[in-house]
Amino acid sequence: MRTVLVLNGPNLGRLGSREPDVYGAADLDALRTYLMDAAGDDVTIDLRQTDDEAELIHWLHEAVDSALPVILNPAAFTHYSYALRDAAALVTKAGLALVEVHISNPHARDSFRHTSVISGIATGVIAGFGFDSYRLALDAVTRAHPAS
């Protein structure tokens, strides 16, 4: 059994009610169910959300210490958190996959959203496909870290 950490940053706990025209009407529980269905029997989805930058950083440290691949939606931290960027870099420097995901396409939105401090150290970036961004990332990380 493989575990994939699916980490979500600030305000994503409000999915389903926050700007449904941008983020859709489904909530985090729906995302969890969607990913568990997509993962199949040999992958465990450990989906977490926090509005706390320090907690998100600690979860990335946990990924390194436990050798777990990461799907990361850093949300607003995408654009300015160098501390989060440095923690994410520890994941990829450890040889683990870290895919940055976004439900919406940041490049089609406000100009301040066009810059990601995470993208440069991520294994890959998937954006603009709603919850399918996570499914595509799940496929990528499970291919990068096949079952032993």
C-alpha positions in Angstrom: 0.0 0.0 0.0 1.4 3.4 -1.0 0.3 6.7 0.6 0.1 10.0 -1.3 -0.1 13.2 0.8 -2.6 15.7 -0.8 -1.9 19.0 0.9 -4.1 22.0 0.6 -3.4 25.6 1.8 -5.5 28.5 2.9 -9.2 28.9 2.2 -9.5 25.5 0.5 -11.5 24.3 3.4 -14.2 26.6 2.1 -14.5 24.7 -1.2 -18.1 24.4 -2.2 -19.1 27.7 -0.9 -16.1 30.0 -1.8 -16.5 31.4 -5.3 -18.1 28.4 -6.9 -17.8 30.1 -10.3 -14.0 29.7 -9.9 -13.6 26.7 -7.7 -16.8 24.7 -8.4 -19.5 23.6 -6.1 -17.9 20.5 -4.6 -16.2 20.5 -1.2 -13.0 18.8 0.2 -14.9 15.7 1.2 -16.0 15.3 -2.4 -12.4 15.8 -3.5 -11.3 13.1 -1.0 -13.9 10.6 -2.3 -13.0 11.5 -5.9 -9.3 10.8 -5.3 -9.9 7.6 -3.3 -12.0 6.3 -6.2 -9.3 7.3 -8.7 -6.5 5.8 -6.6 -7.7 2.3 -6.5 -6.9 -0.3 -3.8 -3.1 0.0 -3.7 -2.9 3.8 -2.9 -4.0 5.5 0.3 -5.0 9.2 -0.1 -4.0 11.3 3.0 -5.8 14.6 2.2 -5.3 17.5 4.5 -6.1 21.2 4.5 -4.8 24.1 6.7 -4.9 27.8 6.8 -1.6 27.7 8.8 1.6 28.1 6.8 3.7 26.5 9.6 1.5 23.4 9.7 1.8 23.0 5.9 5.6 23.3 6.2 5.6 20.6 8.9 3.5 18.3 6.7 6.1 18.7 3.9 8.8 17.8 6.4 6.8 14.7 7.3 6.7 13.8 3.6 10.5 13.9 3.5 10.9 11.9 6.7 8.3 9.3 5.6 9.4 9.2 1.9 5.9 10.2 0.7 5.0 11.8 -2.6 3.0 15.0 -2.4 0.3 16.7 -4.3 0.3 20.3 -3.2 -2.2 23.0 -3.7 -0.5 25.9 -1.9 -3.4 28.3 -2.6 -2.4 31.9 -1.8 0.9 30.7 -0.4 1.8 30.0 -4.0 2.6 33.6 -4.7 4.8 34.6 -1.8 5.7 31.9 0.7 9.5 31.4 0.4 9.3 29.3 3.6 6.9 26.9 1.9 9.0 26.9 -1.2 12.1 25.9 0.8 10.1 23.1 2.5 8.7 21.9 -0.8 12.3 21.9 -2.2 13.3 19.4 0.5 10.7 17.0 -0.9 12.0 17.1 -4.5 15.7 17.1 -3.3 14.9 13.9 -1.5 13.9 12.4 -4.8 10.2 12.4 -4.1 7.5 13.7 -6.5 5.8 17.0 -5.6 3.2 18.2 -8.0 1.8 21.7 -7.6 -1.9 21.8 -8.4 -4.5 24.5 -8.8 -8.2 24.1 -9.4 -8.4 27.2 -11.5 -5.9 28.5 -14.0 -3.9 31.2 -12.1 -2.6 32.7 -15.4 -6.2 33.5 -16.4 -6.9 35.4 -13.2 -5.5 38.5 -11.4 -1.9 39.4 -12.4 -0.6 38.8 -8.9 -1.6 35.1 -9.3 0.7 34.7 -12.3 3.8 34.1 -10.2 4.5 30.9 -8.3 7.4 30.6 -6.0 6.7 26.8 -5.8 6.7 25.9 -9.6 10.4 26.2 -10.0 11.1 23.4 -7.5 8.1 21.3 -8.2 8.3 18.1 -10.2 5.4 19.4 -12.3 2.5 21.8 -12.3 -1.1 21.1 -13.2 -3.7 23.9 -13.2 -7.1 24.8 -14.5 -8.8 21.5 -14.7 -10.8 21.6 -11.5 -10.6 18.5 -9.4 -9.2 16.7 -12.5 -5.9 18.7 -11.7 -5.6 16.5 -8.6 -6.4 13.3 -10.5 -3.8 14.1 -13.1 -1.3 14.8 -10.4 -2.2 11.5 -8.7 -1.5 9.7 -11.9 1.9 11.4 -12.2 3.0 10.7 -8.6 2.0 7.1 -8.7 3.9 6.6 -11.9 6.9 8.3 -10.4 6.6 6.2 -7.2 5.3 2.8 -8.4 4.5 0.0 -5.9 7.5 -1.9 -4.6 
